Structures are given as structure tokens and as C-alpha cells.
Amino acid sequence: MIQLMYIIVATIAIALIAFVGVFALAMKEHLLNKILIILVSLSAGALMGGAFIHLLPETVKKAEGGDILIFVLVGFILFFIVEKVLHWRHCHNKKCEVHTFHYMNLIGDSIHNFIDGLIIAASFIVSVHLGITTTLAIAAHEIPQEIGDFGVLIYGGFERKRAIVLNFAVALTVVAGGIVGYFISKSIEHAVVFLLPFAAGGFIYIAATDLVPEIKKEVDIRKSMLTMGVFILGILIMWLTKIAFH
């Protein structure tokens, strides 16, 4: 049961990130934009590092000859389908385009957070260090995303108090995903061998299609070098956590 405790604590920590949007709105726009691009760059690096330095190597150890690349591809494709069908949008600017599908976005975010919970659970089942590093990678991505999500609700017409409640309620689905993921991993043989490469595929998809394109929009040479450096820093952090836990 110690694993379940770790999972619950980690997923609650992720859910609490939903409140960063409240603080973001109090910041001046130009400062927020500068911080967001740094967070997006760090997030992209952390997700790539989490996929290639932690999740995939751990899967190789446990796969026993299984074709893990298929599961990586399945994860990549499924995240793409979720984004397209449910209008799940990774908006990293609080003034992103507002549309009429606010509630559909909330549903999409709920599914996304539930999947994050499954991923965190599967990681902790393998080891505490993998669970921690996976949680860190997800947290790095959740911060800029939650700022965007909260901004969409506010600019879409929701009152601040209602937006806070809805955003946190949606964020709590990560806890439900963690609990379900724990029992799935414990009851279904080899579930972890599927969930880890699936998570890696999802991480790669988010980084490559949502985050890196945002970084590429920067045309100023100095700012581009900074964002690239922060991207590499995100990867290095994942590498250093691997060394630290070994």
C-alpha cells in the first residue's frame, strides 16, 4: 500500500498546480509571456528526457522481448486522437483563441489528466525514482498548460470563482487516474509494460507537436538561444535525476 500512498500524494500535488492560473492572471502580460516561453521550453525538454531517459529504458528492462515500439506508437496516435476529437488544446498563452467548446475542453482536459494519473501510477509501480521523475516531467508540462486553461475559461466568460472551481475539479481526475492505474497495474499482468511506452509516446507527442512549435515561433536570436538552452536544461534535469537515483 506504500506505492498507493506515493501515487495519491504525487497526483494531489499535480492537481494543486491548477491554481497557478490564479496567480498568473495577477502578473503583467509582458512578464507572463516571458515566463511562459521559458516554462514551455523547460517542459518540452523534461518530457523528451522523461520519455527517452526514464520511461523507455525502464520498459526495455521489463519488456522481455516485447515490441515496445508499437506501444510507443499507440500512445502517440491516441494522444493525437484525443486532441482532435475532444478539442484538447495545449494553449500556452492566456490570450489564446477562445471558442464555444469550453465544456468540451473541460472534458478533454479531464481525460488528459486521468491518463496522466495512469502514467504516474504505472511509474511508481516500477520504482519510486521512476514515479518521482515522471511526476516532475508531468508537473513541468502542467504549469504552462494550467495557465492557458484557466485563461481560456476566464476569457470565455466564466467568473473567476467558477473558473477556479471547474479547473480544480477537472485537475482532480488525475487522482482518480492514479488510483485506477494502481489497481490495473497490480491486477493485470504486464500492464506496466504497456503503460510505460504508451506514456513515452504521449510525452513525445506533447513535446513535439504542442511545445516545440511554440518555441520555434521565437525569431529573436538571443531569445531563441535562451529557449534552446532551457529546453536542453529540461533534458539534463531528467538525466541528472536518473544519475541521482542510481
One Martini backbone bead per residue (centre of mass of N, CA, C, O) as a GRO file, in nm:
protein
  246
    1MET     BB    1   0.050   0.067  -0.008
    2ILE     BB    2   0.285   0.267  -0.047
    3GLN     BB    3   0.239   0.320  -0.349
    4LEU     BB    4  -0.041   0.453  -0.320
    5MET     BB    5   0.056   0.690  -0.153
    6TYR     BB    6   0.247   0.810  -0.361
    7ILE     BB    7   0.033   0.851  -0.581
    8ILE     BB    8  -0.156   1.042  -0.427
    9VAL     BB    9   0.048   1.263  -0.364
   10ALA     BB   10   0.136   1.321  -0.659
   11THR     BB   11  -0.153   1.386  -0.776
   12ILE     BB   12  -0.221   1.617  -0.586
   13ALA     BB   13   0.013   1.796  -0.672
   14ILE     BB   14  -0.086   1.823  -0.964
   15ALA     BB   15  -0.369   1.943  -0.900
   16LEU     BB   16  -0.259   2.211  -0.758
   17ILE     BB   17  -0.162   2.350  -1.027
   18ALA     BB   18  -0.438   2.483  -1.104
   19PHE     BB   19  -0.368   2.760  -0.933
   20VAL     BB   20  -0.164   2.920  -1.119
   21GLY     BB   21  -0.367   3.092  -1.283
   22VAL     BB   22  -0.433   3.300  -1.065
   23PHE     BB   23  -0.143   3.425  -1.052
   24ALA     BB   24  -0.106   3.491  -1.354
   25LEU     BB   25  -0.331   3.720  -1.375
   26ALA     BB   26  -0.155   3.919  -1.180
   27MET     BB   27   0.029   3.953  -1.408
   28LYS     BB   28   0.205   4.086  -1.636
   29GLU     BB   29   0.198   4.019  -1.962
   30HIS     BB   30   0.503   4.038  -2.044
   31LEU     BB   31   0.600   3.855  -1.810
   32LEU     BB   32   0.431   3.605  -1.867
   33ASN     BB   33   0.541   3.548  -2.154
   34LYS     BB   34   0.833   3.499  -2.064
   35ILE     BB   35   0.772   3.264  -1.870
   36LEU     BB   36   0.622   3.070  -2.060
   37ILE     BB   37   0.853   3.006  -2.264
   38ILE     BB   38   1.030   2.878  -2.047
   39LEU     BB   39   0.829   2.657  -1.953
   40VAL     BB   40   0.795   2.525  -2.229
   41SER     BB   41   1.091   2.447  -2.269
   42LEU     BB   42   1.122   2.278  -2.013
   43SER     BB   43   0.893   2.083  -2.073
   44ALA     BB   44   1.001   1.962  -2.337
   45GLY     BB   45   1.261   1.847  -2.213
   46ALA     BB   46   1.131   1.675  -1.987
   47LEU     BB   47   0.962   1.491  -2.172
   48MET     BB   48   1.191   1.380  -2.343
   49GLY     BB   49   1.360   1.277  -2.108
   50GLY     BB   50   1.142   1.094  -1.983
   51ALA     BB   51   1.115   0.907  -2.229
   52PHE     BB   52   1.438   0.838  -2.303
   53ILE     BB   53   1.562   0.805  -1.995
   54HIS     BB   54   1.318   0.643  -1.843
   55LEU     BB   55   1.075   0.486  -1.973
   56LEU     BB   56   1.214   0.314  -2.198
   57PRO     BB   57   1.438   0.171  -2.033
   58GLU     BB   58   1.239   0.035  -1.833
   59THR     BB   59   1.086  -0.125  -2.048
   60VAL     BB   60   1.320  -0.295  -2.155
   61LYS     BB   61   1.364  -0.449  -1.884
   62LYS     BB   62   1.040  -0.566  -1.886
   63ALA     BB   63   0.958  -0.682  -2.179
   64GLU     BB   64   1.090  -0.946  -2.285
   65GLY     BB   65   1.074  -0.884  -2.618
   66GLY     BB   66   0.882  -0.676  -2.663
   67ASP     BB   67   0.701  -0.446  -2.869
   68ILE     BB   68   0.734  -0.122  -2.768
   69LEU     BB   69   0.701   0.058  -3.026
   70ILE     BB   70   0.401   0.015  -3.060
   71PHE     BB   71   0.318   0.155  -2.791
   72VAL     BB   72   0.434   0.428  -2.864
   73LEU     BB   73   0.253   0.470  -3.112
   74VAL     BB   74  -0.015   0.448  -2.965
   75GLY     BB   75   0.028   0.690  -2.782
   76PHE     BB   76   0.062   0.901  -3.002
   77ILE     BB   77  -0.212   0.855  -3.146
   78LEU     BB   78  -0.406   0.891  -2.902
   79PHE     BB   79  -0.331   1.184  -2.840
   80PHE     BB   80  -0.421   1.287  -3.116
   81ILE     BB   81  -0.718   1.200  -3.096
   82VAL     BB   82  -0.794   1.353  -2.842
   83GLU     BB   83  -0.733   1.635  -2.957
   84LYS     BB   84  -0.931   1.622  -3.204
   85VAL     BB   85  -1.205   1.518  -3.082
   86LEU     BB   86  -1.190   1.699  -2.790
   87HIS     BB   87  -1.031   1.969  -2.816
   88TRP     BB   88  -0.746   1.944  -2.709
   89ARG     BB   89  -0.569   2.227  -2.574
   90HIS     BB   90  -0.231   2.366  -2.572
   91CYS     BB   91  -0.244   2.659  -2.417
   92HIS     BB   92   0.037   2.909  -2.373
   93ASN     BB   93  -0.180   3.151  -2.381
   94LYS     BB   94  -0.408   3.352  -2.219
   95LYS     BB   95  -0.487   3.471  -2.530
   96CYS     BB   96  -0.622   3.258  -2.657
   97GLU     BB   97  -0.842   3.122  -2.846
   98VAL     BB   98  -1.185   3.153  -2.821
   99HIS     BB   99  -1.444   2.921  -2.781
  100THR     BB  100  -1.750   2.718  -2.760
  101PHE     BB  101  -1.580   2.453  -2.620
  102HIS     BB  102  -1.546   2.455  -2.304
  103TYR     BB  103  -1.664   2.178  -2.209
  104MET     BB  104  -1.495   2.007  -2.399
  105ASN     BB  105  -1.226   2.090  -2.274
  106LEU     BB  106  -1.285   1.975  -1.994
  107ILE     BB  107  -1.310   1.685  -2.090
  108GLY     BB  108  -1.032   1.661  -2.218
  109ASP     BB  109  -0.872   1.730  -1.955
  110SER     BB  110  -0.977   1.492  -1.792
  111ILE     BB  111  -0.854   1.272  -1.966
  112HIS     BB  112  -0.565   1.369  -1.951
  113ASN     BB  113  -0.541   1.350  -1.638
  114PHE     BB  114  -0.609   1.053  -1.615
  115ILE     BB  115  -0.366   0.956  -1.778
  116ASP     BB  116  -0.154   1.075  -1.591
  117GLY     BB  117  -0.232   0.891  -1.354
  118LEU     BB  118  -0.160   0.625  -1.490
  119ILE     BB  119   0.139   0.694  -1.534
  120ILE     BB  120   0.220   0.741  -1.241
  121ALA     BB  121   0.142   0.464  -1.136
  122ALA     BB  122   0.322   0.289  -1.319
  123SER     BB  123   0.589   0.419  -1.219
  124PHE     BB  124   0.564   0.340  -0.911
  125ILE     BB  125   0.554   0.035  -0.957
  126VAL     BB  126   0.846   0.017  -1.047
  127SER     BB  127   0.942   0.301  -0.899
  128VAL     BB  128   1.009   0.577  -0.720
  129HIS     BB  129   1.199   0.728  -0.916
  130LEU     BB  130   1.011   0.709  -1.162
  131GLY     BB  131   0.772   0.853  -1.033
  132ILE     BB  132   0.912   1.123  -0.977
  133THR     BB  133   1.011   1.192  -1.267
  134THR     BB  134   0.733   1.179  -1.399
  135THR     BB  135   0.603   1.396  -1.224
  136LEU     BB  136   0.796   1.624  -1.308
  137ALA     BB  137   0.728   1.619  -1.610
  138ILE     BB  138   0.426   1.678  -1.576
  139ALA     BB  139   0.454   1.941  -1.413
  140ALA     BB  140   0.606   2.105  -1.630
  141HIS     BB  141   0.351   2.097  -1.819
  142GLU     BB  142   0.111   2.196  -1.634
  143ILE     BB  143   0.174   2.491  -1.583
  144PRO     BB  144   0.127   2.619  -1.868
  145GLN     BB  145  -0.148   2.482  -1.916
  146GLU     BB  146  -0.310   2.602  -1.673
  147ILE     BB  147  -0.285   2.890  -1.759
  148GLY     BB  148  -0.439   2.852  -2.024
  149ASP     BB  149  -0.702   2.723  -1.917
  150PHE     BB  150  -0.783   2.957  -1.730
  151GLY     BB  151  -0.787   3.174  -1.949
  152VAL     BB  152  -1.012   3.050  -2.121
  153LEU     BB  153  -1.237   3.068  -1.907
  154ILE     BB  154  -1.229   3.372  -1.863
  155TYR     BB  155  -1.251   3.458  -2.173
  156GLY     BB  156  -1.528   3.279  -2.196
  157GLY     BB  157  -1.706   3.396  -1.917
  158PHE     BB  158  -1.606   3.308  -1.660
  159GLU     BB  159  -1.592   3.325  -1.346
  160ARG     BB  160  -1.339   3.307  -1.133
  161LYS     BB  161  -1.458   3.108  -0.925
  162ARG     BB  162  -1.563   2.900  -1.134
  163ALA     BB  163  -1.292   2.848  -1.273
  164ILE     BB  164  -1.148   2.733  -1.027
  165VAL     BB  165  -1.338   2.497  -0.970
  166LEU     BB  166  -1.329   2.359  -1.248
  167ASN     BB  167  -1.021   2.325  -1.273
  168PHE     BB  168  -0.989   2.150  -1.015
  169ALA     BB  169  -1.189   1.926  -1.080
  170VAL     BB  170  -1.035   1.834  -1.331
  171ALA     BB  171  -0.758   1.782  -1.186
  172LEU     BB  172  -0.866   1.540  -0.999
  173THR     BB  173  -0.853   1.310  -1.218
  174VAL     BB  174  -0.559   1.226  -1.155
  175VAL     BB  175  -0.628   1.068  -0.900
  176ALA     BB  176  -0.814   0.861  -1.026
  177GLY     BB  177  -0.600   0.754  -1.223
  178GLY     BB  178  -0.401   0.656  -1.007
  179ILE     BB  179  -0.586   0.447  -0.871
  180VAL     BB  180  -0.656   0.283  -1.121
  181GLY     BB  181  -0.362   0.225  -1.207
  182TYR     BB  182  -0.284   0.059  -0.962
  183PHE     BB  183  -0.494  -0.177  -1.001
  184ILE     BB  184  -0.413  -0.251  -1.285
  185SER     BB  185  -0.108  -0.311  -1.229
  186LYS     BB  186  -0.181  -0.538  -1.010
  187SER     BB  187  -0.400  -0.722  -1.188
  188ILE     BB  188  -0.242  -0.682  -1.464
  189GLU     BB  189  -0.042  -0.837  -1.658
  190HIS     BB  190   0.187  -0.621  -1.805
  191ALA     BB  191   0.075  -0.325  -1.786
  192VAL     BB  192   0.340  -0.160  -1.762
  193VAL     BB  193   0.456  -0.238  -2.048
  194PHE     BB  194   0.236  -0.051  -2.177
  195LEU     BB  195   0.223   0.226  -2.016
  196LEU     BB  196   0.511   0.336  -2.056
  197PRO     BB  197   0.524   0.362  -2.373
  198PHE     BB  198   0.264   0.521  -2.388
  199ALA     BB  199   0.375   0.761  -2.232
  200ALA     BB  200   0.609   0.823  -2.422
  201GLY     BB  201   0.432   0.890  -2.667
  202GLY     BB  202   0.287   1.126  -2.528
  203PHE     BB  203   0.534   1.299  -2.465
  204ILE     BB  204   0.629   1.330  -2.757
  205TYR     BB  205   0.379   1.461  -2.868
  206ILE     BB  206   0.364   1.713  -2.690
  207ALA     BB  207   0.647   1.821  -2.752
  208ALA     BB  208   0.637   1.813  -3.077
  209THR     BB  209   0.333   1.957  -3.126
  210ASP     BB  210   0.307   2.186  -2.883
  211LEU     BB  211   0.596   2.303  -2.785
  212VAL     BB  212   0.811   2.338  -3.007
  213PRO     BB  213   0.643   2.530  -3.190
  214GLU     BB  214   0.653   2.761  -2.983
  215ILE     BB  215   0.961   2.796  -2.984
  216LYS     BB  216   0.989   2.849  -3.304
  217LYS     BB  217   0.854   3.141  -3.306
  218GLU     BB  218   1.117   3.246  -3.226
  219VAL     BB  219   1.337   3.503  -3.384
  220ASP     BB  220   1.518   3.581  -3.173
  221ILE     BB  221   1.833   3.489  -3.110
  222ARG     BB  222   1.861   3.517  -2.801
  223LYS     BB  223   1.588   3.381  -2.730
  224SER     BB  224   1.643   3.118  -2.879
  225MET     BB  225   1.890   3.035  -2.710
  226LEU     BB  226   1.739   3.027  -2.442
  227THR     BB  227   1.522   2.814  -2.511
  228MET     BB  228   1.726   2.595  -2.590
  229GLY     BB  229   1.869   2.584  -2.315
  230VAL     BB  230   1.614   2.505  -2.153
  231PHE     BB  231   1.554   2.248  -2.303
  232ILE     BB  232   1.822   2.109  -2.225
  233LEU     BB  233   1.779   2.136  -1.922
  234GLY     BB  234   1.538   1.943  -1.906
  235ILE     BB  235   1.705   1.696  -1.990
  236LEU     BB  236   1.926   1.715  -1.769
  237ILE     BB  237   1.741   1.675  -1.529
  238MET     BB  238   1.660   1.385  -1.605
  239TRP     BB  239   1.950   1.276  -1.602
  240LEU     BB  240   2.021   1.354  -1.306
  241THR     BB  241   1.798   1.183  -1.173
  242LYS     BB  242   1.911   0.913  -1.267
  243ILE     BB  243   2.183   0.935  -1.121
  244ALA     BB  244   2.075   0.990  -0.830
  245PHE     BB  245   1.901   0.702  -0.823
  246HIS     BB  246   2.185   0.529  -0.890
   0.00000   0.00000   0.00000
